[in-house]
Amino acid sequence: MLLGGVAAIGGPALFYLQSSYPTTSKYPVEPAWSKEELLSRELATLGDDVIHGSMGGIARFATYLIRIGDRETAESWIRYGASQLKGPALMLFYADFLRNRGDIPGMIRANYWYARAELTIPANPNADQIKFLQTVRQHHQSLQSELNKNER
């Protein structure tokens, strides 16, 4: 009984203690997070997703790494997702990443990954898989045209 009373009264009081934002009303508000706290929380979530093998998490983490300029680490995570987890979307992402390097070896490797992404689609694809396949084929054909221009 005593614990129930403490829990009922003490629970709402915790909002006052954890908030870094001063409240003037009689009702508690959600804590106001600073930009650094939000970034830290976002990175922690991304880290959890990456460690647990979430393909979407790997793509978001790699995008973050590219944004801050760490392309080498981003490439290793994208390559891991494409080769080890065999994620079709990560294969496309990795092919685009390699192609955007702008060098011939990167384009040749991108050509391989576009072909691998195409092979992941089953014989009887659903509507989403058809859209994905069309996107991969567009990227692949565009790259092959670019490679043909460079051969001349």
JOSULUR-V927101 format. One record per pair of residues at least 12 apart in sequence whose ideal C-beta (glycine too) atoms are under 10 Angstrom apart, sorted by the first residue. I is the first residue (numbers start at 1). J is the second residue. Records with the same first field share a line. If there is no record, write none. Layout:
I = J + J
This chain:
12 = 27 + 28
13 = 28
14 = 28
15 = 27 + 28 + 29 + 30 + 31
16 = 28 + 29
18 = 30 + 31
19 = 31 + 32
20 = 32 + 33 + 34 + 37
21 = 33
39 = 64
42 = 60 + 64
43 = 61 + 64
45 = 57 + 60 + 61
46 = 58 + 60 + 61 + 62 + 63 + 64 + 65
47 = 61
49 = 61
50 = 62 + 77 + 80 + 81
53 = 80 + 81 + 84 + 85 + 87
54 = 81 + 85 + 87
55 = 81 + 82 + 85 + 86 + 87 + 88 + 89 + 90 + 93
56 = 81 + 87 + 89 + 90
57 = 77 + 81
58 = 74 + 77 + 78 + 80 + 81 + 82 + 85 + 87 + 89 + 90 + 93
59 = 77 + 78 + 81 + 87 + 89 + 90 + 92 + 93 + 94
61 = 73 + 74 + 77 + 78 + 81
62 = 74 + 75 + 76 + 77 + 78 + 79 + 80 + 81 + 90 + 93 + 94 + 97
63 = 78 + 93
65 = 77 + 78
66 = 78 + 97 + 100
71 = 97 + 100 + 101
74 = 97
75 = 94 + 97 + 98 + 101 + 106
77 = 90 + 94
78 = 90 + 91 + 93 + 94 + 95 + 96 + 97 + 98 + 113
79 = 91 + 94 + 97 + 98 + 109 + 113
80 = 94
81 = 93 + 94
82 = 94 + 95 + 97 + 113 + 116 + 117
83 = 113 + 116
86 = 116 + 120
87 = 117 + 120
88 = 116 + 117 + 118 + 119 + 120 + 121 + 129 + 132 + 133 + 136
89 = 117 + 120 + 132 + 135 + 136
90 = 113 + 117
91 = 112 + 113 + 114 + 115 + 116 + 117 + 118 + 119 + 120 + 136
92 = 110 + 113 + 114 + 116 + 117 + 118 + 120 + 132 + 135 + 136 + 139 + 140
93 = 113 + 117
94 = 109 + 110 + 112 + 113 + 114 + 116 + 117
95 = 107 + 109 + 110 + 111 + 112 + 113 + 114 + 115 + 116 + 117 + 136 + 139 + 140 + 143
96 = 110 + 113 + 114 + 139 + 143
97 = 109 + 110 + 113
98 = 110 + 111 + 112 + 113 + 114 + 143
99 = 111 + 113 + 114 + 139 + 140 + 142 + 143 + 146 + 147
104 = 146 + 147 + 150 + 151
107 = 143 + 144 + 146 + 147 + 150
108 = 143 + 147
110 = 139 + 140 + 143 + 146 + 147
111 = 140 + 143 + 144 + 146 + 147
113 = 136 + 139 + 140 + 143
114 = 136 + 137 + 138 + 139 + 140 + 141 + 142 + 143 + 144
115 = 136 + 140
116 = 136
117 = 132 + 133 + 135 + 136 + 137 + 139 + 140
118 = 132 + 133 + 136 + 137 + 140
119 = 136
120 = 132 + 133 + 136
121 = 133 + 136
